[in-house]
Amino acid sequence: MRIALKIAYDGTKFYGFQRQPNVKTVEGEIVSILKKLKVIENCEKANFKGASRTDKGVSAFGNVVAFNTENVKLAQPRVLNHHLKDIWVLGIAEVPEDFHPRFWAIEKVYRYYLVDENFDLGRIKECAKLFIGKHNFSNFAKLEEFKDPVREIKAINVEKRGRIIVLEFVGKSFLWEMVRRLVTALKLCGLGLISLDEIKELLEVESEKKIPPAPPESLVLWEVQYDNISFEIDDYSLQKIRREFFNNFSRTLIRASIFEDWLSFL
C-alpha cells in the first residue's frame, strides 16, 4: 500500500528537508522513525519521496511525503507524532501506487512573514502584480543547471495583520530561493529603494547583479495541493498537535513581548 503524509515542521530546528550525512534534517528524522518502527525497510524499497526539499531554516505547514508500506497501523499520525520532535503529521491518505508528491502537485502555496518597516503597502501590491503570470525569473532565483528559469505565478496576496505583513505566493513550481528573492524585491519596492521600471527590466533582461534572498526563517511552505487526494487525521492527534503549537506560540509570544518592552525604553 502507498501512503502519503501531510507534515508540518519548524525549519529552524533542521538543516533543511533533504537527507544529509551527519546533520539533522526533516527527511532524515522521518525516515529514521519509519525504519525504527519497521514501517519501511529503506527509502529505495519504499519509494520514499517528498513534495518539496525546503532549505535550511524554512518551515512547513503542508509539505507531503509518500512511501510504500505493509505496516499501515504503525504509519498512523498518532503513532508517528509520539516519536517525532519539531515535526508533526497533520494527515494521512492512501494514494495510488504511482503517486509522486512533487510531480502530482497542481499548486504550491508559500507564505512569508514580514515585520512592517513602514512599507508603502500600495507600492508592494503594485510590484507584486508585475510577477503574476509566466516570466523568466533568472534574476530572482539561484539557478540550477538544466532547470528552466521560466515559471508561472498564479497569485501574490498581500495582507497586513497588525505589525506583520503576510506575502502569499501561489504557483505550480518555484525555482531555488525564488520566493525569498521575490520577497526582497517587494521589500525594496515598499521602501522606495527600487522602482517598478527596474523590476520590469529585471524580468526582461538577465543581469549579473541578482536580487538577494530574504532570510529563510520567515518562510513557510503553507500547502501543496492535489486533485482527489484527501488527508485525514484523528481527534487524538489533532489535540496533541494543538497543545504543542500553543506551547510554542506562548514561548515565542513572551520572548517577543520582552524585546518589545526593551525597544520601547531605548
N, C-alpha and C positions, 0 to 999 in steps of 0.2 A: 504494500500500500504506500502511496506517496502522500506525504503530509506537508502542509505549509503552515508556518507560524508567523503571526504578526508580532513584532517585537519593538519595545522601546528601550532606550539606554541613555545613560548620562555619559556623553562622549568625553567629558573632561577626565574621566577615570581610566581612559583607554588610549592606546597608541593607534587609533583608527579601528576600522572594521576588519580588514583583511588579516588573515593569519600571518604572523611573522615570528621568526625564532627569537627566543629569549626576551620577548616583551609581551605585555598583557594587551590582547585585542578582543573585540566583541566576538568575532567569529571563533577565535581560539577558545574563549571561555565556553561558548555554547557547545562547540564540538567536544570539548573535554568532558562536559557534563553528560552529553548524549552517549559518549563512549563509556563513561563510568557506570551509567545506568543500563548499559547494553542495549540502548535503543538503536544505535548504529555500531558497526564494527570499525569502519573508517570512512573518510569522505568520498573516496573513489567508488567503493562498492555501493554506498548510499546515494551517490549522485547529489551530494550536498551543494546547494547553490544559494547565493544571496542576490537580493534585488539591487542593492547599492553599496559600493565599497566606500563608505564615508571616511573622510580624512580624520587624522588625529584632532581631538577636541570637538568634532561635530557630533551633535546628539541626534536622536531619532525618536519619534513617537509612532512611526508607522513603517519601519523597514520590514522586509519579509525574507524569510529563509525557507528552503524546501529540501526534503530528503526522503528516501525510501526506508521503510522500517516494517518489521514484522511484530514489533513490540509497541503497539499503539497505546496500550494502557499507561505505560511509563513516559509517553511523549506528551501527556496532558499538561496544560498550563499549571494546575495546582501542584503537580509533582515537580516540574521544572523550576517554578518560582521559589520553591522551598530550597533549591540548591544554588540558584543564581544570585549574584550580588551586583547591584547597579545595572542590571538587565532585567526587564520584565516581559513576560509572554502575555500579550494582550488578547490573543485569539488563536484558534486552530481551525484548519479546514482540510478536508480530504480533497485532493486535486488530481487531475489526470496524470497518467504516468509520464507524459512528455512535458509537463508543466515546468517552465523555467521562470523564476520570479522576476528576472530582469527583462527577458525578451517578450514576456506576455504582458508586461505593464502597458497600459494605454495612456497613463498620465502620472507624473510625479509632482508633488507639491512640497516646496521648501518655504520655511519661514525664517526671517532674520529679524532679530530684536535689537533696536537702536535706542539709546538714551537720547532724548531730544536735546540738541545743542543749539536751540533757537533756529532750527532749519526753516527755510521757506517751503512750507508743505506744498504750495501750489507749484513751485518750480520742480520739486521732486516728482509730482504727479505728471507734469508735462514731460519731464525727462523720461519717466517710465514708459510713456506712450511710444517713444522712439524705438524701444526694444521689442515691442509687440510685433509678431509675425516672424517670417523667415529672414535671417541675416547671417552674414559671416561674422562670427564672434571671435576671430583670431586675436583681436586686441583686448579681449575681455576673458581670456582663458589661458591656462597653461597647456599648450598644445602637445599632444602625444602623436608619435609617428603613425601615419596611415589613418588617423582619425579625421573625418570630415568636419571642418570647423563651422559648417552651416547647421544651424539649429533653429527650431521654431518655438517661440514663447507665446503661449496662448493668452496669458493674463499676468499682470503685475498689479496686485492690490495693495494700496497704501492706507493703513489705518492708525490713527493716533489714539492711544489709550493712556490718558494722563501724561506722565513724563516719558512714556515709551511709545515708539513708532514701530509698528509691525509691517514689514515688507514681505508679501507673499508672492512667490513665483510659481507659475503653473506651466508645465510643458511635458512633452513625451520623454525627452532626454536632455541632459546638460553635459557640457564639457567639464574637464577637471578645473576646479576653482572658479568656474564661470559665475555661479551665483554670488560668491563673495566679491568678485571683481565688479560685478554689476552693482552691488551694494555700495562699493567705494565710489563708483561713478555717480550714483544717486545722491550720496552724501556730499560730494563735491559740487553737484548741481544745487543742492539745497543750501549750501554755504556760499554760493555765488562764486566759487573758485574755478568753475568750468562752465562754458556756455553750451546751449543746445546745439549751436552750429558745430562746435568742437566735437560733441558726441556724435553728430551725424557724420562728420568726417572720419571718426574712428570706426564707424560701421561700414564705411565705403573704401577706405584706403588703409592697408596694413602699415603699421608703424613700429619702429624699433622700441619706442617708449610706450610700454603697455600700462594699463591701469592696474595698480597693485591690489592684492586681495585684502578684504576686511578680515579681522580676527575670526578664527573658526568657532570659538566658544559660544558665539551668539547665534549660530546657525543650527536649525533643526530640520531634518527630513520629516516633514509632517505626515505625509501619506503617499502610498503607492497604490494606484487604483487599477482594478482589473474588471473585465466583464465576467459576470456569472461566477464570481468567487466570493463566498460569504464566510467570514470568520466568526466563530462562536467562542464564548467564554462563560465559565460557571460563576455563580454568585460568590462562592468562597474565594476564588482567585481575585475577583473584582474588588472585594472588600479589603483583601490583603494589600493589593496594589494601591488602593486609595489611601490606606493608612501610611504606607511608605512614602507616597507622593506628598502627603500632608506633612509628615515629619521633615522631609527635605525642604519643603516650602517654608515651614516655620523657622528652621535654622537659617535659611538664606534671608528671609524677611528681617529677622532680628539683626543679622550682620549688616544688612543694608540700612536699617534704621540707625545703627551705631555710627556708620560712616556719614549718614545724612546729618546727624547731630554734630559730628566733628566739623563737617563742611560749613554748617550754619554759624559756628563760633569762630571761624577763621577770618 
